[in-house]
Amino acid sequence: MPAILYLIPTPIAENALHTLPAYVTEIVRNLDVFIVERAKTARHFVKSTGPAKPIQEMIFAEIGEHSALADAKQVFMDAITAGKNIGLMSEAGCPGVADPGAAIVALAHRAGVRVEPLVGPSSLLLALMASGMNGQRFVFHGYLSPKRPELAKDLRRIEAQAKQLDQTQLFIETPYRVQMVVEVALEVLQPDSQFSMAQDITGASEQILSMPVKDWKNLKNFQPEKLPAVFLVGKPVNK
Amino acid sequence: MPAILYLIPTPIAENALHTLPAYVTEIVRNLDVFIVERAKTARHFVKSTGPAKPIQEMIFAEIGEHSALADAKQVFMDAITAGKNIGLMSEAGCPGVADPGAAIVALAHRAGVRVEPLVGPSSLLLALMASGMNGQRFVFHGYLSPKRPELAKDLRRIEAQAKQLDQTQLFIETPYRVQMVVEVALEVLQPDSQFSMAQDITGASEQILSMPVKDWKNLKNFQPEKLPAVFLVGKPVNK
C-alpha cells in the first residue's frame, strides 16, 4: 500500500478528547511518524489515544520554527520512501488552517502522496456556525493589526466589506489583546453591525456572544476571558 | 435548565456516520425537536443514531423553502418556551455554513438562548486543509457565475485576489457543472496558479487534487465525478 499523509485534528479545549471521532484516534494509535507544530503537546496527545507503540520509538518532527521546515520535509520524504504513513498535527484544531502545516501538504501533493483530511474541531468553523451570520460568503483574515489606530482602520475596512459584499469577516486574537479588540470594535463599528466573539469553544468556559454593536454597549461590566478568541463582523442581521 | 440550540453536523458522504464524534450522536438521540433543511433526510439520519423516542413523536420543521422560515421560527419559540432543547441540522455537513440555518441561530441569540455548536465534517474546511494552500487567509464565495463568460471573469478576478492578498479562494459547484468549471479554469487561469478540486471527502470515492494549472493540463483524459465539488484557487506554492 502506498503511504498516506493523514491530516489529524486535535482538541481545541482542555479535556475535550470527546470532540474527536473514534476513527481519528484509531488512526493516530497506529502511526509512528508525526510532523507537528510542537513536539511536547503532540506527544501528550498521542499518549492520550493509547498508541500501539512506546512514544520513545516514534518520530516527532517540528515545523513550529521556520528553520525546522527543511528537517521536517526530510522526515516526510524518508517516511514515504519507507512506505510509512505520516500524521500531520497542529497545536490545536485542524492542521493547515491558521497554522504552518500547509507546506507539508503541498509537498505531499508534489510527491504524489495521498492526502487524507480527518474530521475534527476548528474554532473558526464552530464560531462561524454559532454566530448566526452569513455562512454562505465569508472571509478569514488571520490577525488584524496589533496597534489601536491601525486596528480601528482595519475594523472599519472589514465592516465596509461585510456590508458591501454581505460577507462575514472573521479574525482571531491572542489572549492578551482580546479586551482591546472589544474596546476598539465598540468604539468604531456602526451600532447596527453584527459583532460576535467566541472563546473556549467545546470547553468548560465556552462563551459565544453575537449581537448588534449597540447591544454590546449595553452589557454591564463585560470582561472577556484571557483566552484566544475568534471575532466576527457582519452586516445587520434581518429579523 | 434553560433550553439549548444544538448545531448538529451530519455526514457529508454516504455511510460516513463514523466521521461524527460519539457525543454528537448521543445528543441527537435525546432530542425530539429538529429544525432541518429537508425532513426526509433528517429523519433518516436521526433514525440511524438509535433515538430514545419513536420518530413519529418528533417534530421536524423545514427551513429549506423560503416560505417555511416563519413556521420554523414558531416551532423554535414554542420549544424554547416549553424548555425543550432543539437540534438544527443541515442537509449535509455543518449547519449555518453554506446553508440557510443561520437565520435560526440569529433568532436564538436574540431570544437569549444558548447556542452550542457541535464538531463534525465540513467539506469546505476539509478541502482547505487538504489543498496545501494558505489556510491563514482565505475566502469562501459560495457559487461563482453559472455561465461560461461570467465564470471566466469570476475566475480571473479571484485569481488576481489570491495573488495580491495571498488569500486562498474557495467556491463550490453542483455535480452537473463541475466538468465545465474545470474546463474554464484550465483555459483562463495562469499556468503557475495553484488549483484544487475535492469531491466526496470522507467517502468511498474521495478525490482530492491540488497542483499548478500547468500540471492539470497534463492530466490525460481527466474526468471529474458527477458529484458536488469544492474548488480552490491560490497563488503559486513555494517549494
Interface residues (C-beta under 8 A of the other chain):
Chain A: L7 H18 T19 L20 P21 A22 Y23 C94 P95 G96 V97 A98 D99 G101 A102 A103 I104 V105 A106 L107 A108 H109 R110 V115 E116 P117 V119 G120 P121 S122 L124 L125 L126 A127 L128 M129 A130 S131 G132 M133 N134 G135 Q136 R137 F138 V139 F140 H141 G142 Q167 I201 T202 E206 I208 S210 M211 V237 N238 K239
Chain B: L7 H18 T19 L20 P21 A22 Y23 C94 P95 G96 V97 A98 D99 G101 A102 A103 I104 V105 A106 L107 A108 H109 R110 V115 E116 P117 V119 G120 P121 S122 L124 L125 L126 A127 L128 M129 A130 S131 G132 M133 N134 G135 Q136 R137 F138 V139 F140 H141 G142 Q167 I201 T202 E206 I208 S210 M211 V237 N238 K239
